Amino acid sequence: MISVKKNQRCFYISNDIKLARKMNANGVYISSTNKNLNLKTTNLKKKFRILGSAHNLKEIKIKELQNIEEIFLSPLFKKKTNQQLNIYRYLKLRETTKMGDISLGGINDYNIKKLNMIKPIGFAGISYFEEKKGP
């Protein structure tokens, strides 16, 4: 079991609230492909967080029905796909919901400054943090 206090990391299970409860996880991540509206969210511990992801308005509305608290909106800057949101679409999607937004996709040293303009509650970027690792 991962010690949250020791390494300051949170432990999340993907798409399985029952397993997350059993493993005493900090929360659960519900992917954009999970459209199940019958998620059992009763009897959860007080600080248990439910995160989700979405790429468009339809997926955002599904996540609201699933009682998601915070949502990863992506891809924000990623250039390898034609489905890039860009800042204007991102802001438009964010206005449609009261969920906290977390920016995801294509974040690097150049465009991280743009995050200050949109002020998400958080951001995630695998390649951004891999570059910072060092030898």
CYANA upper distance limits for C-alpha pairs under 8 A (distance plus 0.5 A):
  1 MET  CA     23 MET  CA      8.32
  2 ILE  CA     11 PHE  CA      7.72
  3 SER  CA      7 ASN  CA      7.11
  3 SER  CA      9 ARG  CA      8.42
  4 VAL  CA      8 GLN  CA      5.68
  4 VAL  CA      9 ARG  CA      5.72
  4 VAL  CA     10 CYS  CA      6.37
  4 VAL  CA     11 PHE  CA      7.97
  5 LYS  CA      9 ARG  CA      8.09
 10 CYS  CA     25 ALA  CA      8.21
 10 CYS  CA     26 ASN  CA      6.40
 11 PHE  CA     25 ALA  CA      5.70
 11 PHE  CA     26 ASN  CA      5.78
 11 PHE  CA     27 GLY  CA      7.39
 12 TYR  CA     20 ALA  CA      7.50
 12 TYR  CA     25 ALA  CA      6.14
 12 TYR  CA     26 ASN  CA      6.28
 12 TYR  CA     27 GLY  CA      5.45
 12 TYR  CA     28 VAL  CA      5.50
 12 TYR  CA     29 TYR  CA      6.92
 13 ILE  CA     17 ILE  CA      7.95
 13 ILE  CA     19 LEU  CA      7.80
 13 ILE  CA     20 ALA  CA      5.91
 13 ILE  CA     25 ALA  CA      7.41
 13 ILE  CA     27 GLY  CA      7.19
 13 ILE  CA     28 VAL  CA      5.32
 13 ILE  CA     29 TYR  CA      6.60
 14 SER  CA     28 VAL  CA      6.19
 14 SER  CA     29 TYR  CA      5.20
 14 SER  CA     30 ILE  CA      6.56
 14 SER  CA     31 SER  CA      7.83
 15 ASN  CA     28 VAL  CA      7.05
 15 ASN  CA     29 TYR  CA      6.31
 15 ASN  CA     30 ILE  CA      5.29
 15 ASN  CA     31 SER  CA      7.16
 15 ASN  CA     34 ASN  CA      7.76
 16 ASP  CA     20 ALA  CA      6.73
 16 ASP  CA     28 VAL  CA      7.36
 16 ASP  CA     30 ILE  CA      8.50
 17 ILE  CA     21 ARG  CA      6.68
 17 ILE  CA     27 GLY  CA      8.33
 17 ILE  CA     28 VAL  CA      6.52
 17 ILE  CA     39 LEU  CA      8.15
 17 ILE  CA     40 LYS  CA      7.72
 17 ILE  CA     41 THR  CA      8.10
 18 LYS  CA     22 LYS  CA      6.76
 19 LEU  CA     23 MET  CA      6.52
 20 ALA  CA     24 ASN  CA      6.52
 20 ALA  CA     25 ALA  CA      5.53
 20 ALA  CA     26 ASN  CA      8.18
 20 ALA  CA     27 GLY  CA      6.96
 20 ALA  CA     28 VAL  CA      6.77
 21 ARG  CA     25 ALA  CA      6.70
 21 ARG  CA     44 LEU  CA      7.82
 25 ALA  CA     48 PHE  CA      8.21
 26 ASN  CA     47 LYS  CA      7.59
 26 ASN  CA     48 PHE  CA      5.74
 26 ASN  CA     49 ARG  CA      6.91
 27 GLY  CA     48 PHE  CA      5.28
 27 GLY  CA     49 ARG  CA      4.90
 27 GLY  CA     50 ILE  CA      6.08
 27 GLY  CA     51 LEU  CA      8.06
 28 VAL  CA     48 PHE  CA      8.40
 28 VAL  CA     49 ARG  CA      6.97
 28 VAL  CA     50 ILE  CA      5.59
 28 VAL  CA     51 LEU  CA      6.69
 29 TYR  CA     50 ILE  CA      6.52
 29 TYR  CA     51 LEU  CA      5.15
 29 TYR  CA     52 GLY  CA      5.85
 30 ILE  CA     34 ASN  CA      6.85
 30 ILE  CA     50 ILE  CA      7.86
 30 ILE  CA     51 LEU  CA      6.57
 30 ILE  CA     52 GLY  CA      5.00
 30 ILE  CA     53 SER  CA      7.33
 31 SER  CA     52 GLY  CA      6.04
 31 SER  CA     53 SER  CA      5.92
 31 SER  CA     54 ALA  CA      8.20
 32 SER  CA     52 GLY  CA      7.28
 32 SER  CA     53 SER  CA      5.52
 32 SER  CA     54 ALA  CA      5.66
 32 SER  CA     55 HIS  CA      8.04
 32 SER  CA     59 GLU  CA      7.03
 35 LYS  CA     62 ILE  CA      7.17
 36 ASN  CA     66 GLN  CA      8.08
 37 LEU  CA     62 ILE  CA      8.11
 37 LEU  CA     65 LEU  CA      7.00
 37 LEU  CA     66 GLN  CA      6.00
 38 ASN  CA     66 GLN  CA      7.95
 39 LEU  CA     66 GLN  CA      7.04
 44 LEU  CA     48 PHE  CA      6.82
 49 ARG  CA     69 GLU  CA      7.53
 50 ILE  CA     67 ASN  CA      8.17
 50 ILE  CA     68 ILE  CA      5.83
 50 ILE  CA     69 GLU  CA      6.19
 50 ILE  CA     70 GLU  CA      7.46
 51 LEU  CA     68 ILE  CA      6.17
 51 LEU  CA     69 GLU  CA      6.53
 51 LEU  CA     70 GLU  CA      5.55
 51 LEU  CA     71 ILE  CA      6.24
 51 LEU  CA     72 PHE  CA      8.14
 52 GLY  CA     63 LYS  CA      7.24
 52 GLY  CA     68 ILE  CA      6.63
 52 GLY  CA     69 GLU  CA      8.41
 52 GLY  CA     70 GLU  CA      6.99
 52 GLY  CA     71 ILE  CA      5.31
 52 GLY  CA     72 PHE  CA      6.62
 53 SER  CA     60 ILE  CA      8.44
 53 SER  CA     63 LYS  CA      8.30
 53 SER  CA     71 ILE  CA      5.66
 53 SER  CA     72 PHE  CA      4.92
 53 SER  CA     73 LEU  CA      6.53
 53 SER  CA     74 SER  CA      8.07
 54 ALA  CA     59 GLU  CA      5.70
 54 ALA  CA     60 ILE  CA      6.15
 54 ALA  CA     63 LYS  CA      8.19
 54 ALA  CA     71 ILE  CA      7.44
 54 ALA  CA     72 PHE  CA      6.79
 54 ALA  CA     73 LEU  CA      5.92
 54 ALA  CA     74 SER  CA      7.22
 55 HIS  CA     59 GLU  CA      7.03
 55 HIS  CA     60 ILE  CA      8.09
 55 HIS  CA     73 LEU  CA      6.41
 55 HIS  CA     74 SER  CA      6.04
 55 HIS  CA     75 PRO  CA      7.68
 55 HIS  CA     85 LEU  CA      8.46
 56 ASN  CA     60 ILE  CA      6.87
 56 ASN  CA     93 LEU  CA      7.70
 57 LEU  CA     61 LYS  CA      6.81
 57 LEU  CA     93 LEU  CA      6.90
 57 LEU  CA     96 THR  CA      8.26
 58 LYS  CA     62 ILE  CA      6.94
 59 GLU  CA     63 LYS  CA      6.72
 60 ILE  CA     64 GLU  CA      6.82
 60 ILE  CA     97 THR  CA      8.03
 61 LYS  CA     65 LEU  CA      6.94
 62 ILE  CA     66 GLN  CA      6.84
 63 LYS  CA     67 ASN  CA      6.93
 63 LYS  CA     68 ILE  CA      6.03
 64 GLU  CA     68 ILE  CA      6.26
 64 GLU  CA     97 THR  CA      8.39
 64 GLU  CA     99 MET  CA      8.31
 68 ILE  CA     99 MET  CA      7.77
 69 GLU  CA     99 MET  CA      5.95
 69 GLU  CA    100 GLY  CA      7.07
 70 GLU  CA     99 MET  CA      5.67
 70 GLU  CA    100 GLY  CA      4.98
 70 GLU  CA    101 ASP  CA      6.33
 70 GLU  CA    102 ILE  CA      7.67
 71 ILE  CA     99 MET  CA      6.95
 71 ILE  CA    100 GLY  CA      6.63
 71 ILE  CA    101 ASP  CA      5.58
 71 ILE  CA    102 ILE  CA      6.41
 72 PHE  CA    101 ASP  CA      6.47
 72 PHE  CA    102 ILE  CA      5.12
 72 PHE  CA    103 SER  CA      6.40
 72 PHE  CA    104 LEU  CA      6.73
 73 LEU  CA     90 TYR  CA      7.81
 73 LEU  CA    101 ASP  CA      7.09
 73 LEU  CA    102 ILE  CA      6.63
 73 LEU  CA    103 SER  CA      6.02
 73 LEU  CA    104 LEU  CA      6.59
 74 SER  CA     84 GLN  CA      8.00
 74 SER  CA     85 LEU  CA      7.27
 74 SER  CA    103 SER  CA      6.97
 74 SER  CA    104 LEU  CA      5.48
 74 SER  CA    105 GLY  CA      6.22
 75 PRO  CA     83 GLN  CA      7.57
 75 PRO  CA     84 GLN  CA      5.74
 75 PRO  CA     85 LEU  CA      6.33
 75 PRO  CA    103 SER  CA      8.39
 75 PRO  CA    104 LEU  CA      6.24
 75 PRO  CA    105 GLY  CA      4.93
 75 PRO  CA    106 GLY  CA      7.54
 76 LEU  CA     84 GLN  CA      6.28
 76 LEU  CA     85 LEU  CA      5.47
 76 LEU  CA     86 ASN  CA      5.82
 76 LEU  CA     87 ILE  CA      7.43
 76 LEU  CA     90 TYR  CA      7.49
 76 LEU  CA    103 SER  CA      7.07
 76 LEU  CA    104 LEU  CA      6.44
 76 LEU  CA    105 GLY  CA      5.71
 76 LEU  CA    106 GLY  CA      7.14
 76 LEU  CA    107 ILE  CA      8.31
 77 PHE  CA     84 GLN  CA      6.59
 77 PHE  CA     85 LEU  CA      7.51
 77 PHE  CA     86 ASN  CA      6.51
 77 PHE  CA    105 GLY  CA      6.18
 77 PHE  CA    106 GLY  CA      5.11
 77 PHE  CA    107 ILE  CA      6.82
 77 PHE  CA    111 ASN  CA      8.35
 78 LYS  CA     84 GLN  CA      6.47
 78 LYS  CA    105 GLY  CA      5.65
 78 LYS  CA    106 GLY  CA      4.40
 78 LYS  CA    107 ILE  CA      7.92
 79 LYS  CA     84 GLN  CA      7.23
 79 LYS  CA    106 GLY  CA      7.53
 85 LEU  CA     89 ARG  CA      5.91
 85 LEU  CA     90 TYR  CA      6.22
 86 ASN  CA     90 TYR  CA      6.58
 87 ILE  CA     91 LEU  CA      6.63
 87 ILE  CA    118 ILE  CA      7.90
 88 TYR  CA     92 LYS  CA      6.73
 89 ARG  CA     93 LEU  CA      6.63
 90 TYR  CA     94 ARG  CA      6.63
 91 LEU  CA     95 GLU  CA      6.74
 91 LEU  CA    118 ILE  CA      7.62
 92 LYS  CA     96 THR  CA      7.44
 93 LEU  CA     97 THR  CA      7.94
 94 ARG  CA     98 LYS  CA      8.29
 94 ARG  CA    101 ASP  CA      7.43
100 GLY  CA    120 PRO  CA      8.10
100 GLY  CA    121 ILE  CA      6.74
101 ASP  CA    120 PRO  CA      6.03
101 ASP  CA    121 ILE  CA      6.31
101 ASP  CA    122 GLY  CA      7.51
102 ILE  CA    120 PRO  CA      6.15
102 ILE  CA    121 ILE  CA      6.30
102 ILE  CA    122 GLY  CA      5.16
102 ILE  CA    123 PHE  CA      5.47
102 ILE  CA    124 ALA  CA      7.65
103 SER  CA    120 PRO  CA      6.89
103 SER  CA    122 GLY  CA      6.90
103 SER  CA    123 PHE  CA      4.97
103 SER  CA    124 ALA  CA      6.76
104 LEU  CA    123 PHE  CA      6.35
104 LEU  CA    124 ALA  CA      5.57
104 LEU  CA    125 GLY  CA      6.48
105 GLY  CA    124 ALA  CA      7.84
105 GLY  CA    125 GLY  CA      6.54
106 GLY  CA    125 GLY  CA      7.29
106 GLY  CA    127 SER  CA      8.18
106 GLY  CA    128 TYR  CA      8.45
107 ILE  CA    111 ASN  CA      6.65
107 ILE  CA    112 ILE  CA      6.47
107 ILE  CA    124 ALA  CA      8.30
107 ILE  CA    125 GLY  CA      6.24
107 ILE  CA    127 SER  CA      8.18
107 ILE  CA    128 TYR  CA      6.58
108 ASN  CA    112 ILE  CA      6.25
108 ASN  CA    125 GLY  CA      8.45
108 ASN  CA    127 SER  CA      8.14
108 ASN  CA    128 TYR  CA      5.77
109 ASP  CA    113 LYS  CA      8.05
109 ASP  CA    128 TYR  CA      8.04
111 ASN  CA    115 LEU  CA      7.68
112 ILE  CA    116 ASN  CA      8.06
113 LYS  CA    117 MET  CA      8.10
114 LYS  CA    118 ILE  CA      7.48
115 LEU  CA    119 LYS  CA      6.33
115 LEU  CA    120 PRO  CA      7.56
125 GLY  CA    129 PHE  CA      6.95
126 ILE  CA    130 GLU  CA      6.62
127 SER  CA    131 GLU  CA      6.62
128 TYR  CA    132 LYS  CA      7.28
129 PHE  CA    133 LYS  CA      7.12
